[in-house]
Amino acid sequence: MLQTDILFKNRHLTDLNPLIAGEQDCESGHKFGPAVRDYTLIHYVLKGKGVLYARGEVFPVLPGQAFMILPGEITVYEADREDPWHYQWIGFDGIVSQAFHTLPPVFSVTGDIFPDMIHRAQNTSAPEYILSQAAAAFRKNTGMDFKCLGELEYYVICDQDEFYPGRDQKGYHESAPFCKFEEMRVEAMRLIARAGGKIKYGHSEVGCFTKDGLYYEQHEIEFLPVDPRLAVEELILAKWILRNLGNQYGVTVSFAPKITVGKAGSGMHFHMMAEKNGKNVMIKDGVLSDIAKRMIAGILDVGDAVTAFGNTIPTSYLRLVPHQEAPTYICWGDRNRSVVVRVPLGWTGSSDMAAEANFGLKRKADKVSKQTFEYRVADGSADL
């Protein structure tokens, strides 16, 4: 009788925690039990057959089927005398294991049964699950895919240096040596990209000032439109990378919405769009489409309530003040940065801006529209 057992080190993993696995080519009439376990145990029959005695019943088990033993359940299982089974097994616990408890004691194993179980086991109150379900509902009800991207603004704070001082509140797209942490931003973007982030570009932002012997320099990293869950994961990863780089550079990285009155605050703007069959539907005949307008109207309709998730600390509301390029009106526009939703211009794909800006440049223009609309209220305290 061939038997192989593997005992895993119990790492007490939350979702799915493997404990034991193995394989056995049983002899005629081989019997195990009665026994009780404190974890979920699944046997998969490769060949042969046998029976499971559980829950007061007898369950025949054939090749290609699996039988499951639940925690606290008294069971016996026995190999057939003429055609004894050869099976593999795995024992595990964790949140995901509870989803398997909805299966019958004996079931046929198909290619999609385990992903389906894991899907059912997800915490339905978890933000990532709610977001995934919302994206799926959008696709089901509209036939379109919802995509978005984040813009991550942050300050780098260090001791004041009198050489090559930055100009107060005029740091937008500044370059070295007047932008002192461009190299750190580029390194962060490289690391984010290596980790799978889809980056559009990065640049220094308006915020640039000194206060009490400290120098404050604002930057932004902007991503590309992706699935909404990936967009959020990119931002979480980017914040972690920036904090680690700040530690290496000996500086402080802050995502605080507002550092001091009268200076630029840091937001976390989200661009949104919809695609149908891989094509952007935000533009029709060179102007904003009705679909885009309806999406914007939906955002404005919940514009006050959604701040509970995007602006979660008191200083969030010190940023949302007039004359600071921050949203203060529940409306939409294009050049106006005091609106909740702004529609960036020049992305319609109707012309090649690079060719127009560079006299004599001749190339085949990419006519694919990249139009989005931008939700401007959220900041670094957002519940991601």
C-alpha positions in Angstrom: 0.0 0.0 0.0 1.5 3.3 -1.2 1.0 6.2 1.2 2.6 9.7 1.3 1.9 12.3 4.0 2.9 15.9 4.0 2.5 18.0 7.2 2.6 21.8 6.6 3.9 24.2 9.2 0.8 25.9 10.6 1.2 29.5 9.6 -2.3 30.4 10.8 -3.2 32.1 7.5 -6.5 33.8 7.6 -8.0 33.0 4.2 -6.9 29.5 3.4 -4.5 27.7 5.8 -3.2 24.3 4.5 -2.4 21.8 7.3 -1.9 18.4 5.8 -1.8 16.7 2.4 -1.1 13.3 1.0 -1.8 10.4 -1.3 -2.7 6.7 -0.7 -3.2 3.7 -3.0 -5.4 1.7 -0.6 -5.5 -2.1 -0.2 -8.8 -4.0 -0.6 -11.2 -3.1 2.2 -8.9 -0.6 3.8 -10.9 1.3 6.4 -10.3 4.5 8.4 -12.3 5.7 11.4 -14.4 6.4 13.2 -12.6 9.7 13.6 -13.2 13.4 14.3 -11.1 16.3 13.0 -10.9 20.0 13.8 -10.3 21.1 10.2 -11.8 20.6 6.7 -10.6 17.5 4.9 -11.2 16.7 1.2 -10.2 13.4 -0.5 -10.2 13.2 -4.3 -10.5 9.8 -5.9 -8.1 9.2 -8.8 -9.2 5.6 -9.5 -11.1 2.8 -7.8 -14.0 3.3 -5.5 -15.2 3.1 -1.9 -17.8 4.4 0.5 -18.1 7.2 3.0 -20.2 6.8 6.2 -21.2 10.3 7.5 -24.2 12.2 8.8 -26.0 8.9 9.4 -25.9 7.9 5.7 -23.7 5.8 3.3 -22.3 7.6 0.3 -20.7 5.6 -2.6 -17.7 7.4 -4.1 -16.4 6.9 -7.7 -13.3 8.0 -9.7 -13.4 11.8 -10.4 -15.4 12.5 -7.3 -14.3 13.9 -3.9 -15.7 13.4 -0.5 -15.5 16.0 2.3 -15.2 15.7 6.0 -16.2 18.7 8.1 -14.7 19.8 11.5 -16.3 18.0 14.4 -17.9 15.4 12.1 -17.7 11.7 13.0 -16.9 9.7 9.8 -15.7 6.4 8.5 -14.5 5.7 5.0 -13.7 2.3 3.4 -12.1 1.1 0.2 -14.0 -1.3 -2.1 -12.9 -4.9 -1.8 -12.8 -5.6 -5.5 -11.7 -2.2 -6.8 -10.1 -0.3 -3.9 -9.6 3.4 -4.4 -6.4 5.5 -4.9 -7.0 9.0 -3.6 -5.2 12.3 -2.7 -6.2 14.5 0.2 -5.7 17.9 1.7 -6.7 19.3 5.1 -7.1 23.0 5.7 -8.9 25.7 7.7 -9.4 29.5 7.4 -12.2 31.7 6.1 -12.3 30.1 2.7 -12.8 26.6 4.1 -16.2 27.7 5.4 -17.4 28.1 1.8 -16.8 24.4 1.1 -19.2 23.5 3.9 -22.1 24.3 1.5 -21.1 21.3 -0.7 -22.6 17.8 -0.3 -20.5 15.1 1.4 -19.7 13.7 -2.1 -19.3 15.8 -5.2 -17.9 15.7 -8.7 -14.8 17.9 -9.2 -15.1 20.4 -12.2 -12.7 23.0 -13.4 -14.6 25.9 -11.9 -15.8 24.5 -8.6 -12.9 25.7 -6.5 -12.8 29.3 -7.8 -16.5 29.4 -7.2 -16.0 28.3 -3.6 -13.4 30.9 -3.1 -15.6 33.6 -4.6 -18.4 32.6 -2.3 -16.0 32.8 0.7 -15.0 36.4 0.2 -16.0 38.8 2.9 -18.9 40.5 1.4 -18.4 43.6 3.5 -14.7 44.0 2.4 -14.1 47.2 0.3 -12.3 45.2 -2.4 -15.2 42.8 -2.8 -17.8 45.6 -2.9 -15.7 47.4 -5.6 -15.4 44.2 -7.7 -19.1 43.6 -7.5 -19.9 47.2 -8.4 -17.6 46.9 -11.5 -19.3 43.6 -12.4 -22.8 45.2 -12.0 -21.8 48.1 -14.2 -20.7 45.7 -16.9 -23.8 43.5 -16.6 -26.3 46.5 -16.7 -24.6 48.6 -19.4 -22.5 46.2 -21.5 -19.5 48.5 -20.9 -16.4 48.3 -18.8 -15.7 50.9 -16.1 -12.1 52.0 -15.8 -10.3 54.6 -13.7 -7.0 56.0 -12.7 -5.6 57.7 -9.6 -3.5 60.8 -9.2 -1.4 60.6 -6.1 -0.2 63.9 -4.6 2.3 64.1 -1.7 4.8 66.4 -0.1 8.4 65.6 0.6 9.6 67.4 3.8 13.2 68.0 4.8 15.4 70.6 6.4 15.5 73.9 4.6 18.5 74.4 2.2 19.4 77.9 1.0 20.9 76.8 -2.3 18.6 76.8 -5.4 15.4 77.7 -3.4 12.1 76.8 -4.9 9.6 79.6 -5.6 6.7 79.8 -3.2 3.6 78.1 -4.7 5.1 77.9 -8.1 6.5 74.4 -8.2 4.3 73.1 -11.0 6.5 71.0 -13.4 9.7 72.5 -12.0 12.9 70.7 -12.7 16.2 70.1 -10.9 18.0 71.7 -9.1 15.0 73.9 -8.1 13.0 70.7 -7.7 15.1 68.8 -5.2 13.3 65.4 -5.1 12.8 64.7 -8.8 15.2 61.8 -8.6 13.3 60.2 -5.7 10.0 60.5 -7.6 11.6 58.9 -10.7 12.9 56.1 -8.6 9.5 55.6 -7.0 7.8 55.4 -10.4 10.4 52.8 -11.6 9.7 50.7 -8.5 5.9 51.0 -8.9 6.2 50.0 -12.6 8.3 47.0 -11.7 5.6 45.9 -9.2 3.0 46.0 -11.9 1.7 49.6 -11.7 0.6 51.2 -15.0 2.1 54.8 -14.8 1.3 57.6 -17.2 3.8 60.1 -15.8 4.9 62.1 -12.8 5.8 65.7 -12.1 6.4 68.3 -9.3 3.2 70.1 -8.2 2.3 73.7 -7.3 3.1 73.3 -3.6 6.5 74.6 -2.7 7.3 76.6 0.5 9.3 76.8 3.7 8.1 77.1 7.2 9.9 76.9 10.6 13.2 75.8 9.1 11.6 73.0 6.9 11.3 72.8 3.2 8.0 71.4 1.7 8.0 70.2 -2.0 4.9 68.7 -3.6 4.8 66.0 -6.3 2.3 63.9 -8.2 2.3 60.5 -9.8 -0.4 59.8 -12.3 -1.5 56.3 -13.5 -3.2 54.9 -16.6 -6.9 53.8 -16.8 -7.3 50.2 -15.5 -9.8 48.0 -13.7 -11.0 49.9 -10.6 -9.7 47.3 -8.1 -6.2 47.4 -9.8 -6.3 51.2 -9.7 -6.8 51.2 -5.9 -4.1 48.6 -5.4 -1.7 50.7 -7.4 -2.3 53.7 -5.1 -1.8 51.5 -1.9 1.4 50.1 -3.4 2.7 53.6 -4.4 2.1 55.0 -0.9 4.1 52.1 0.6 7.0 52.5 -1.8 7.1 56.3 -1.3 7.2 55.9 2.5 10.0 53.4 2.2 12.0 55.7 -0.1 11.4 58.6 2.2 13.0 56.6 5.0 16.0 55.8 2.8 16.4 59.4 1.7 16.1 60.7 5.3 13.0 62.8 4.5 9.3 62.7 5.5 6.7 61.9 2.9 3.2 63.2 3.7 -0.1 62.5 2.0 -1.9 64.9 4.4 -4.8 66.8 2.7 -3.6 70.1 4.1 -0.3 71.0 5.8 -0.8 74.7 6.4 -3.3 77.4 5.6 -2.7 79.3 2.3 -0.6 76.6 0.7 -1.6 74.0 -1.8 -3.1 70.9 -0.3 -2.7 67.3 -1.6 -5.7 65.6 -3.3 -6.1 62.1 -4.7 -8.0 62.8 -7.9 -9.7 59.9 -9.8 -10.2 59.9 -13.5 -13.1 57.7 -14.8 -14.2 56.4 -18.2 -16.2 53.7 -19.8 -15.3 51.4 -22.7 -17.4 49.2 -24.9 -15.6 46.5 -26.8 -12.3 48.1 -25.9 -13.3 51.5 -27.3 -13.6 54.7 -25.2 -17.2 55.9 -25.2 -16.7 59.3 -23.5 -16.5 61.2 -26.8 -19.0 61.1 -29.7 -18.6 63.3 -32.8 -15.8 65.2 -31.2 -17.8 66.3 -28.1 -18.6 64.8 -24.7 -21.0 61.9 -25.2 -24.4 61.4 -23.5 -23.0 58.4 -21.7 -20.2 60.6 -20.2 -22.7 63.2 -19.1 -24.9 60.6 -17.4 -21.9 59.2 -15.5 -20.9 62.7 -14.4 -24.5 63.4 -13.3 -24.4 60.2 -11.2 -21.2 61.3 -9.4 -22.7 64.8 -8.7 -25.8 63.2 -7.4 -23.9 61.5 -4.5 -21.2 64.3 -4.4 -21.9 65.2 -0.7 -22.3 61.7 0.7 -19.2 60.2 -1.0 -16.9 62.6 0.9 -17.4 60.3 3.9 -15.2 57.8 2.0 -12.8 60.1 0.2 -12.2 62.7 2.9 -12.1 61.0 6.2 -10.2 63.3 8.6 -10.8 66.9 9.8 -7.9 68.4 7.8 -9.6 67.1 4.6 -12.0 70.0 4.8 -9.3 72.6 5.3 -8.2 71.7 1.8 -11.7 72.2 0.3 -11.6 76.0 0.4 -11.8 78.7 -2.3 -8.8 80.0 -4.3 -6.6 76.9 -3.7 -7.4 74.9 -6.9 -9.6 72.7 -4.7 -13.3 71.8 -5.4 -15.9 73.9 -3.6 -18.9 73.5 -5.9 -21.0 70.5 -6.7 -21.0 71.0 -10.5 -18.8 70.2 -13.5 -16.7 72.1 -15.9 -13.5 72.0 -18.0 -11.0 74.7 -17.0 -12.6 75.4 -13.7 -10.7 73.6 -10.9 -13.2 74.5 -8.1 -15.7 72.0 -9.4 -16.3 68.5 -8.1 -15.9 67.0 -11.6 -13.5 68.4 -14.2 -13.4 67.3 -17.9 -9.8 67.6 -19.1 -9.5 69.0 -22.6 -7.4 67.9 -25.5 -7.8 64.2 -25.2 -10.5 63.7 -27.8 -8.2 62.3 -30.4 -9.4 64.8 -33.0 -5.9 66.1 -33.6 -2.2 65.2 -33.0 -1.2 67.8 -30.4 2.5 66.7 -30.6 2.6 67.4 -34.3 0.9 70.8 -33.8 3.3 71.8 -31.0 6.4 70.7 -32.9 6.5 72.4 -36.3 7.5 70.0 -39.1 6.9 66.8 -37.1 5.1 64.3 -39.4 3.8 61.0 -38.1 0.7 58.9 -38.1 -1.5 60.3 -35.3 -3.2 58.0 -32.8 -6.9 58.8 -33.1 -8.0 56.6 -30.2 -9.7 58.8 -27.7 -8.3 58.9 -24.1 -11.0 61.2 -22.7 -11.8 60.9 -19.0 -13.5 63.0 -16.4 -11.9 63.8 -13.1 -13.4 63.5 -9.6 -11.4 66.1 -7.7 -12.6 65.9 -4.1 -10.8 62.8 -2.5 -7.5 63.1 -0.8 -4.8 60.9 0.8 -7.0 60.0 3.7 -9.4 58.2 1.4 -10.6 54.7 2.5 -8.7 52.6 0.0 
